[in-house]
Amino acid sequence: GCCSLLPGAIAGVREAVGPTAIAFVDGHLDFYDGNTSDTGEAADMDLAILTGWGPTGVVDSGDGEPLVEPADVVVIGYRDEEETTRLGAVDPAAVAPEMLLVHARDVLANGAAPTGEVATRWLESRAKPIWLHLDLDVLDEEEFPAVTYPRGSGLSWDDVLALAGPFLASPRLVGIDVADFNADRDDDGLHARRAVDALCVLLGR
């Protein structure tokens, strides 16, 4: 699946259990709108749509409230700030400073497990259900090239397992989505098997 599934998933979760906090583990900020995205893909805009900063005609089609309050979001693992600046995307740090942003280099510098533990406690303090969004492009392209927009300077599989573990262990976790496995970049199925093996480890904890 691609990240465009996330607004629909969260709308359903919000209807079922109420306002929800999100751990957004992704190699991209996904904070474009209809003007700044150079692809026009909803997968470029999912976090912006969720928090009310997406394209007109989408974010204003509901009840007027964002699907997720920016203060209930932690973004971990992004590394596309040069591209977003070049394209003129809205900077979430400027318009939604209450959102917690953790760059991939900070995860690598501080350790994936401690980062996951701190982020999990931070979201648990919101006293809301938690949803984990895991975009596989958070992984370094050498580790997992089978994504739509691979890039370097990302996380390893060990990092992802250590980072996601605390979220999976949280009693507040209500669901998880996994996005952006691109089978066209996985001719022999090796990367699909690696992704499934990692999910088995996470979900078996």
Protein Blocks (a to p, Z undefined) as FASTA:
>chain_A
ZZklmmmmmmmmmmmnopaddddddfbfolacfklpmnlpaklmmmmmmnopacehilmm
mnopafbdfklcccehiaclmmmmmnopacfklmmmmbccddfklmmmnopklmmmmmmm
mmmmnopacdddddfklpcfklomcbfbdcehiacfklmmmmmmmmmmpmkbgbdcdehi
afklmmnommmmmmmmmmmmmmmZZ
